[in-house]
Amino acid sequence: MIRSTSSTSFIGGARATRFGALGALTATAALVLAGCASAPSDAGGASGTASSGETEALPCIVSDQGGFDDQSFNQLGLEGVTMAAEALGTEHIDVQSETESDYAPNIASLVDQGCTTIVTMGYLLAAATEEAATANPDVHFIMVDDNTIAADNVKPVVWDTSQAGFLVGYAAADYTTTGKVGTYGGAQIPPVTLYMDGFARGVEYHNTQKGTDVQVVGWNPDTQEGQFTGNFSDINAAKVLSQGILEQGVDVIVPVGGPIYQGAAQAIRESTTPVALVGVDTDMYLSDPEYDDIWFSSIARDMPKSISEVIQASATGDFSNEPYVGTLENGGVLMSPFHDFESKVAPTLQGELDTIEAGIVAGDITIDTPSAP
């Protein structure tokens, strides 16, 4: 094991951080991953044996291609793991994936290092997670954004983002002056299209309730056809795709796919007409203030809190494979504030949104989507 006294060390794409018993940061260990590491032996119990003879918790996480600096999906997952590690007074290890071929070896390397709970970030890691879970029944896996794995040691953690997306879609339809709003995704997978379905259905609901005819460019929730960059990392592709959508008269746009929002933001900056940007995963106004003047709202989910709670439950013996589903009712998903757009939306809009949210929670308003968790 290679150790470092610096606050953060990167070796082979992995990071390890040690927390003291009260959650204060006291030291940092860097562990070599990617198939050449051995389990740590002198990290105060991180190798698996605590002084009491019980296995000490060592939560770990594998990113998807977006990376932990995406200011969105992967970063939020890492925040949840570090929150749990601090609460448990232990280390955590995180390893970043550059390509899909990294998923299986990255997970295997964490198993080899004695990780007791491994968080795998995203639908695309499902196959590698299932394979690892089958081979390692004593390790707990938290599968984020996928609930297709039937295994006793895999707990799905998913969010019904269509609920928050519905609210934002309604608000966008109320705000637009061109009568056109747009959305596109990184990849056509259920966790992405769920956002897009919710947004589009919210626009439709506004049209029904208010007699408007706002169009959604980039996604058709009925045919499940639309526009995608094909990945979650190509910022330039996202910019080009955004420009094509904006050229059709769209003045509110929702890019769904972690860091690809940066391409949309660049396109907006170069646009000759005002365009509002909608974030996903977290309140992007707070996450990336560089664009605080164009953040309309965000379709957010409390990923850090959800993931941290599941890890802590796992560490205390309260683990099950029953899916965690974040909703408006339990606070797992939410629509973020309008922030700088507060004075630009109709004064009656927030009251309407509150009524709609209550209707969704009560089951009086349903959202048609094949991607519902």
C-alpha positions in Angstrom: 0.0 0.0 0.0 1.3 3.5 -0.9 0.5 6.1 1.7 0.6 9.9 1.4 0.4 12.8 3.8 -1.3 15.1 1.3 -5.0 15.7 1.6 -5.8 14.0 -1.7 -3.6 11.6 -3.7 -4.4 10.1 -7.1 -2.7 6.9 -8.2 -4.1 4.7 -11.0 -7.3 6.7 -10.9 -8.2 5.9 -7.3 -8.5 8.0 -4.2 -8.8 6.9 -0.6 -9.6 9.2 2.4 -9.3 8.4 6.1 -11.6 10.0 8.6 -11.1 9.9 12.4 -13.6 8.5 14.9 -15.4 11.9 15.2 -15.5 12.4 11.4 -12.5 14.8 11.3 -10.1 14.3 8.4 -6.9 13.0 9.9 -4.9 11.4 7.1 -5.1 10.2 3.6 -4.1 6.9 2.0 -3.8 6.3 -1.7 -4.3 2.8 -3.0 -3.1 1.4 -6.3 -6.0 0.0 -8.3 -6.6 -1.4 -11.8 -5.7 -4.9 -10.9 -2.3 -4.4 -9.3 -3.4 -3.6 -5.7 -3.5 -5.8 -2.6 -5.8 -5.3 0.3 -4.5 -2.7 2.8 -3.0 -4.1 5.9 -2.1 -1.2 8.1 -5.0 1.3 7.7 -6.5 1.0 11.1 -8.9 -1.8 10.2 -9.5 -0.9 6.5 -8.4 -4.4 5.5 -11.4 -5.8 7.2 -10.6 -6.7 10.8 -11.3 -4.2 13.6 -10.2 -4.6 17.2 -13.5 -6.1 18.2 -13.0 -8.9 15.7 -15.9 -7.6 13.6 -15.5 -6.4 10.0 -15.0 -2.7 9.9 -17.0 -0.8 7.2 -15.1 0.3 4.1 -17.5 2.0 1.7 -16.3 2.3 -1.9 -17.5 3.8 -5.2 -17.0 3.4 -8.9 -17.9 6.2 -11.3 -19.3 6.0 -14.8 -17.5 7.7 -17.7 -18.6 11.2 -16.5 -16.0 11.2 -13.7 -16.2 12.5 -10.2 -15.6 16.1 -11.3 -18.8 16.3 -13.3 -20.4 18.6 -10.8 -23.5 16.4 -11.0 -24.2 12.7 -11.0 -20.9 11.1 -10.0 -19.9 13.9 -7.8 -23.1 13.6 -5.8 -22.5 9.8 -5.5 -19.0 10.5 -4.1 -20.5 13.0 -1.6 -22.8 10.4 -0.3 -20.0 7.9 0.2 -17.8 10.4 2.0 -20.7 11.5 4.2 -21.2 7.9 5.2 -17.5 7.3 5.8 -17.3 10.3 8.0 -20.4 9.2 10.0 -18.9 5.8 10.4 -15.4 7.0 11.3 -13.7 5.0 8.5 -12.0 5.3 5.2 -13.6 5.3 1.7 -12.1 4.5 -1.7 -13.3 5.9 -5.0 -12.1 4.8 -8.4 -12.9 6.7 -11.7 -13.8 5.0 -14.9 -12.7 6.4 -18.2 -14.4 3.9 -20.5 -17.0 1.2 -20.2 -14.2 -1.4 -20.2 -13.0 0.0 -16.9 -16.2 -1.0 -15.0 -15.5 -4.7 -14.3 -11.8 -4.3 -13.3 -12.5 -1.3 -11.2 -15.2 -3.1 -9.2 -12.9 -6.2 -8.9 -10.1 -4.0 -7.6 -12.3 -2.7 -4.8 -13.4 -6.2 -3.9 -9.7 -7.2 -3.6 -9.1 -4.3 -1.3 -11.7 -5.4 1.2 -14.5 -3.0 0.5 -17.6 -4.0 2.4 -20.1 -1.9 0.5 -19.5 -0.9 -3.2 -21.5 1.9 -4.8 -21.7 1.5 -8.6 -22.8 4.7 -10.4 -25.3 4.2 -13.1 -27.3 2.0 -15.4 -24.3 1.2 -17.6 -22.5 -0.5 -14.7 -25.3 -3.0 -14.1 -23.8 -6.0 -15.9 -20.4 -5.6 -14.2 -22.2 -5.1 -10.8 -24.3 -8.2 -11.2 -21.3 -10.3 -12.2 -19.3 -9.1 -9.2 -22.2 -9.5 -6.8 -22.7 -13.1 -7.9 -19.0 -13.9 -7.4 -18.8 -12.0 -4.0 -22.0 -12.8 -2.0 -20.5 -11.3 1.2 -20.0 -7.9 -0.3 -22.9 -5.4 -0.3 -23.5 -3.6 -3.6 -25.5 -0.4 -4.0 -26.6 -0.1 -7.6 -27.5 3.5 -8.5 -30.1 4.2 -11.2 -30.8 0.6 -12.0 -33.2 -1.9 -10.4 -32.9 -4.9 -12.7 -30.5 -7.0 -10.6 -32.1 -9.7 -8.5 -29.6 -10.6 -5.9 -29.6 -10.7 -2.1 -26.5 -8.5 -1.8 -27.5 -5.8 -4.3 -29.7 -2.9 -3.3 -31.0 -0.7 -6.0 -31.1 3.1 -5.3 -33.3 4.9 -7.8 -35.3 8.1 -8.0 -38.5 8.9 -9.8 -37.2 12.0 -11.4 -40.2 12.2 -13.7 -42.1 13.7 -10.7 -39.7 16.7 -10.3 -39.3 16.9 -14.1 -43.1 17.3 -14.4 -43.0 20.3 -12.2 -40.1 21.9 -14.1 -41.8 21.1 -17.4 -45.0 22.9 -16.3 -42.9 25.9 -15.1 -40.9 26.0 -18.4 -44.2 26.0 -20.4 -45.4 28.8 -18.3 -42.2 30.8 -18.7 -41.4 30.4 -22.4 -42.1 33.3 -24.7 -41.4 31.5 -27.9 -43.7 28.5 -27.2 -40.9 26.1 -27.6 -38.8 24.3 -25.0 -36.2 21.6 -25.5 -34.5 18.6 -24.0 -32.0 15.9 -25.0 -30.0 13.2 -23.2 -26.5 11.7 -23.0 -27.7 8.2 -23.7 -31.1 6.7 -24.4 -31.4 4.7 -21.1 -34.3 4.7 -18.6 -32.6 6.9 -15.9 -32.1 9.6 -18.6 -35.4 9.3 -20.5 -37.3 9.4 -17.1 -36.2 13.0 -16.7 -37.2 13.8 -20.3 -40.6 12.1 -20.0 -41.4 14.0 -16.8 -40.4 17.3 -18.3 -42.4 16.7 -21.5 -45.5 15.5 -19.6 -45.4 18.6 -17.5 -45.4 20.7 -20.6 -48.4 18.8 -21.8 -50.2 19.3 -18.5 -49.7 23.0 -18.8 -51.1 23.0 -22.3 -54.2 21.1 -21.0 -54.7 23.3 -18.0 -53.9 26.6 -19.5 -55.0 26.1 -23.2 -51.4 26.7 -24.4 -49.6 25.0 -27.3 -46.0 24.8 -26.1 -43.9 22.4 -28.1 -41.1 20.1 -26.8 -38.2 19.9 -29.2 -35.7 17.0 -28.9 -38.0 14.4 -27.3 -41.3 12.7 -27.9 -42.6 10.9 -24.8 -45.2 9.0 -26.8 -42.8 7.4 -29.4 -39.8 7.5 -27.1 -37.8 9.1 -29.8 -35.4 12.0 -29.5 -31.9 13.4 -29.5 -28.9 12.1 -27.6 -25.1 12.8 -27.6 -24.4 9.1 -27.2 -22.4 9.5 -24.0 -21.9 11.6 -20.9 -18.6 13.2 -21.6 -18.6 14.8 -25.0 -19.1 18.5 -24.3 -18.6 19.6 -27.9 -21.2 17.1 -29.1 -23.6 18.5 -26.5 -22.8 22.1 -27.7 -23.5 21.2 -31.3 -26.7 19.4 -30.4 -27.8 22.3 -28.2 -27.2 24.8 -31.0 -29.4 22.8 -33.3 -32.2 22.8 -30.8 -31.9 26.5 -30.0 -32.0 27.3 -33.6 -35.6 26.0 -33.7 -36.7 28.8 -31.4 -36.3 27.0 -28.0 -35.8 29.4 -25.1 -35.7 26.8 -22.2 -33.4 23.7 -22.6 -32.8 20.6 -20.4 -29.7 18.6 -21.1 -29.9 15.3 -19.2 -26.5 13.6 -18.7 -24.1 14.9 -16.1 -21.4 17.2 -17.5 -22.9 17.6 -20.9 -24.8 20.6 -19.6 -21.6 22.5 -20.1 -22.1 22.2 -23.9 -25.6 23.6 -23.6 -24.3 26.5 -21.4 -21.7 27.3 -24.0 -24.3 27.3 -26.8 -26.5 29.6 -24.7 -23.6 32.0 -24.1 -23.1 32.2 -27.9 -26.8 32.6 -28.6 -28.1 35.9 -29.8 -31.4 35.4 -27.9 -32.1 34.8 -24.2 -32.2 31.1 -23.2 -32.8 29.6 -19.8 -31.0 26.4 -18.8 -32.4 23.6 -16.6 -30.1 21.5 -14.5 -30.5 17.8 -13.4 -29.4 15.7 -10.4 -28.7 18.6 -8.1 -29.4 22.3 -7.7 -27.0 23.4 -10.4 -27.3 27.1 -9.4 -25.3 26.1 -6.3 -23.2 23.4 -7.9 -21.9 25.5 -10.8 -22.4 29.2 -10.1 -20.5 30.2 -13.3 -23.8 29.9 -15.0 -26.0 31.3 -12.2 -27.5 33.9 -14.5 -29.0 31.3 -16.9 -30.0 28.5 -14.4 -33.8 28.5 -14.6 -34.3 25.7 -12.1 -33.1 22.1 -11.6 -34.7 18.6 -11.6 -32.9 17.6 -8.5 -32.5 14.5 -6.3 -31.0 14.2 -2.9 -28.4 11.6 -3.9 -25.8 12.2 -1.2 -28.4 11.8 1.6 -29.9 8.7 0.1 -26.6 6.9 -0.6 -25.2 7.8 2.7 -28.2 6.4 4.6 -28.1 3.2 2.7 -24.3 2.7 3.3 -24.7 3.4 7.0 -27.6 0.9 7.2 -25.4 -1.7 5.5 -22.6 -1.1 8.0 -24.9 -1.6 11.0 -26.4 -4.8 9.6 -29.6 -3.3 8.3 -29.2 -4.2 4.6 -31.8 -5.6 2.2 -32.2 -5.8 -1.5 -35.5 -3.9 -1.4 -35.1 -0.9 -3.7 -34.9 2.6 -2.3 -37.1 4.9 -4.5 -36.7 8.7 -4.1 -40.0 10.6 -4.6 -41.5 14.0 -4.0 -43.2 12.5 -1.0 -40.0 11.3 0.8 -37.9 14.2 -0.4 -35.7 12.1 -2.7 -36.5 14.3 -5.6 -37.4 17.9 -5.8 -37.6 21.0 -8.0 -35.0 23.5 -7.0 -35.8 27.2 -6.5 -35.9 29.7 -9.4 -33.1 31.7 -7.8 -32.4 34.6 -10.2 -35.4 33.8 -12.3 -37.8 34.3 -9.3 -38.7 37.8 -10.5 -39.1 36.6 -14.1 -41.8 33.9 -13.6 -45.5 34.6 -13.1 -46.3 35.5 -9.4 -49.0 32.8 -9.4 -46.7 30.0 -10.7 -45.3 28.8 -7.4 -48.8 28.3 -6.0 -49.7 26.3 -9.0 -46.6 24.2 -8.6 -47.4 23.5 -5.0 -50.9 22.3 -6.0 -49.5 20.1 -8.7 -46.9 18.6 -6.3 -49.7 17.8 -3.8 -51.6 16.1 -6.6 -48.7 14.0 -7.6 -48.0 12.9 -4.0 -51.7 12.1 -3.5 -51.8 10.1 -6.8 -54.4 12.4 -8.4 -51.9 13.3 -11.1 -50.1 10.4 -12.8 -47.1 10.7 -15.1 -47.1 8.4 -18.2 -43.6 7.0 -18.6 -42.2 3.5 -19.4 -39.1 4.3 -17.4 -40.7 4.7 -14.0 -38.7 2.8 -11.3 
